[in-house]
């Protein structure tokens, strides 16, 4: 299964903040905070330095090609979820995007479909479950993978099987793809996570709030656009 966007899920604060009053939807807060401490250590020791090195070694144009290639490999998964969500028009656009970008776009290195007006859509199994009426479940801080909830965790596992690309690739290639995906997204979020890290009295609570607002927008619950969410931003931040 492809590893989910690592950068959106890791981060750290300088000191551990005590847990406040219980928050609805986060009954496992004490455990989640311990997991965030672990994620902090891993990020500081390995992931952030690797992402910084990736930024220094690979120019911006090259990183855009990497992101376009990885996004193209996700189009079959998005297509499958659009069908499950009864969105045939979006599914048709996704098929055209995959065909054009995989051929004319040189195996997805160039988003020619986007230049022709075929915008990229989003679709994951957690979103599909939401459309089917499945509730969020408790908030979870996963080791390495970071913020999620019970429904989206099951969806993430299912998406690994739902994408036919994963059926064709050997496990080594799938793991390599997931690793590169995580490093690339972590690189995009270096400044965003640093802002949260150094600008929060309680980094855990701030990260939980930012993740929830972004996920709500992706599910159509927040009233804001889900576009551009590869980069971590705080929807409630003051401009």
Phi, psi and omega in degrees: 000140178295142177282132183292168187304103187295321188294328182288349194247350184250166176159173184204161171235160185294323181228152180284129178266138178293148178292138178271200178300152180305139180252133178301133180090356181227061181290345182257031188302316182299314177297316181299322179294322176297319179294321178297323175301318177297314179300323178302314182296317180295318181295313181295323186278329189224307194290312180297316176301321178294318179296321177296318177296320177300317179296321182287323186276319185260120179296164184303319180298320178293321179294326176294323178293320178299314181296319179297319180297314180294320178298323181295324178293340179272350184301320178298324177295317178298317178302313181299319180289327176296322176295317180294336178266006178060048178241071187296324181293315177297320179297321178297318177297321180294321177298315179297319178301314183295319180294310182295314183288330180284340181252284181296327180276014175056071180051032174092002180293336180232135181271071180291329180297320178296322178293336179266010175093005178265094185287150178283135178256168175247150177185120176222167187290330174298320176295320178298314178301321177300316179297331179276359177096010179282131180287167183295318191079181183292149174293139182229138168254108185271144175303128181068314184283333172083214188298137177195192169214176187299316181296315184289331176296314177297319179297319179298317178296316180296324179299328178299327178272337185283334183276114182296340176302323181290338177287332185270332183273143172293159185301325180297320180291323179295317178294320178295319178299315179296322179294313178297320178302312181296317180295319181296314180291325176299320178298320179295337187250015181303308182291321181298315179291324177298319178298317177294321183295313186267349182253012184241133171290326177228095185299321181301310182294323180292316179296319178300316181294315181297314180299317182295319178296319180292318180293321177302319180294320178297328180271000180078020182258345189261351180078004178242162185285137177276359184291148176079017187275009169292336180258130184283120177225154178265109181298338181264005183287151177281129181300000000 
